[in-house]
Amino acid sequence: MNDSNSSASIQPKQSYRISSIDAFRGFTVLAMIFVIQVANYTHLPLTMSWFGSPPVSTFKHAGDAVNATGIGLTFTDLVAPFFVFIVGMSLTLSKKRRGSDWWKHVGKRTILLILLGVIYISLALGSANSWGGISYWWGILQAIGIAYFMGAVATLLPQWQRWIAVFLIAGFHLFMSLNFNWWLHLGNPKAGFWTIANLSGDPLTPLTIHCTPWASISYGTITIVGTILGDALLTKSHKIIIRQSLLIGVVFFVIGYSLHLYEFPKFAMDKDTVSVSYALATSGISALTFLIFYLIMDVAKYQKWAWALIVFGSNALLGYFLQPIVRIFAYALGFKPYLIDLSGWYGMFIGLVWTAVLWAVLLWCNKRNIYWKI
């Protein structure tokens, strides 16, 4: 990881950075690592109905509830929208910094995100199934790749046209979702996923491990909204950034939540299908959450407290990929019984310990200038 010409390289050169973006990204990666670890634990705290979901812990997806319908919005369901929203905000800063080389970077990064997504899920599921989980899975990294490319293309448009584009894409996604079953669901889940260990499995179901490839455009709308706020960040004006964060936050959350309530559950928030109401409402929540970080860190200048978050935020991709790698080593060393089949507050504690271990490993990498950027 120390070849300067490779995608895993020395820390990038200094540029205009906004501390609150790194902290917000770090918070998102930390939350992601934690909720992935506790995903299969039972009887976790804060179990109740979240925006119409069956009773479920907020540290699980609404779709993980018993008798789940997919409907609802937990804290865990915010992690992916937070990440793609941050991608959108960062796009405008990246475009300004890279100049004429930017589009080459966009194409390379889109392809690498999709390929790395396939590798990551095969690595994660393969380690849990004696490497039998290897397949061409469609997961969150691939969806981020699509969202990233959509956000990049959207930056060609003036800001007012991006507002229109968001609602046009959302309308198209809603129309397709309501009229074509293949838009949201592929294959026969009862047949099992096609993997190298199950060649008789359905060849289409690996494309729905997260959402269908084309439904990923709904994540793209979140990224495009992020680019709108990213334009405000370029002004370096506290007044403009705060005003735009509030505008985006209120408008998109109100519209998304209103759709969620209309003829419930047809238009409800549903992460499993990346529904329109889910994408719009979480765009608003993302903008308001970023505003909290921005007010504390860039306006009030209270930054030291976020140092632990920035360890994750400044090296997010490496932190993400370290999960299955560290897990493989932990299992090989005999720690597997202490990490699986847990429940309740003890499971929460082990989830935090696991997250702290990943944080320590990433800190070690950061201190040695081992960064993974694509």
Beta strands, then each sheet from edge to edge (+ up, - down):
strand 1: 8-9
strand 2: 47-48
strand 3: 56-57
strand 4: 371-372
sheet 1: 1+ 4-
sheet 2: 2+ 3-
end
